[in-house]
Amino acid sequence: MIRGDMGTENGRVAMMQEFLSEQNSFIYGKSTHNQRIEAFWCMLRKECTQFWIDALKTLKDVGDFTGDSLDTGLVQFCFMSLVQNDLDRMSSVWNCHRIRRSKNQNVPNGRPVVLFSMPELFGRRDYLKPVDQEHIEACCTECTFRDGLPCDEELFELFIIYMTEHSLEHPGNVEQALQLYHALRDAIRQDLEQ
């Protein structure tokens, strides 16, 4: 059983969940009624995404981001791997944190990764259900998967050319990403103006 709000993406999640489980296995409800996900969103914002929101908003506020395809591609190219690393770190932190005991006996306690991987240790059962490969492939046709590039392929190739020409390196932190963004943006815009 999956619970979700009426968000756009959840319509597809609900259809796939019910298609794969072959039963009515999705519940719509307000996310504010789901304390666990609200706690997660709060922690994610505080520990990870607010930093990136602020850093990228600064680019816009000082006039260094117009929203055109070049600037959008540059943000994706320069920052995507750093943002993804932070999201992966947060996922690991969340999956390994301890859920404390509750007065409600129906609420499990322990680490989410262990609760999911070995539910029998907690007197629960594994609800995973075998699914036909054809069903999985049908769902995959409804999804868009990242191709490994952080931005449009043509822009990616252009940025690599400029990095090579200007002896620039991929960033390892936000300061380096900002420097790379500005260096590439300035070099490309200068060439476009000639």
Secondary structure, 3 states (H helix, E strand, C coil): CEEECCCHHHHHHHHHHHHHHCCCCEEECCHHHCHHHHHHHHHHHHHHHHHHHHHHHHHHHCCCCCCCHHHHHHHHHHHHHHHHHHHHHHHHHHHHCCECCCCCCCCCCECHHHHHHCHHHHCCCCCCCCCCHHHHHHHHCCCCCCCCCCCCHHHHHHHHHHHHHCCCCCCCCHHHHHHHHHHHHHHHHHHHHC
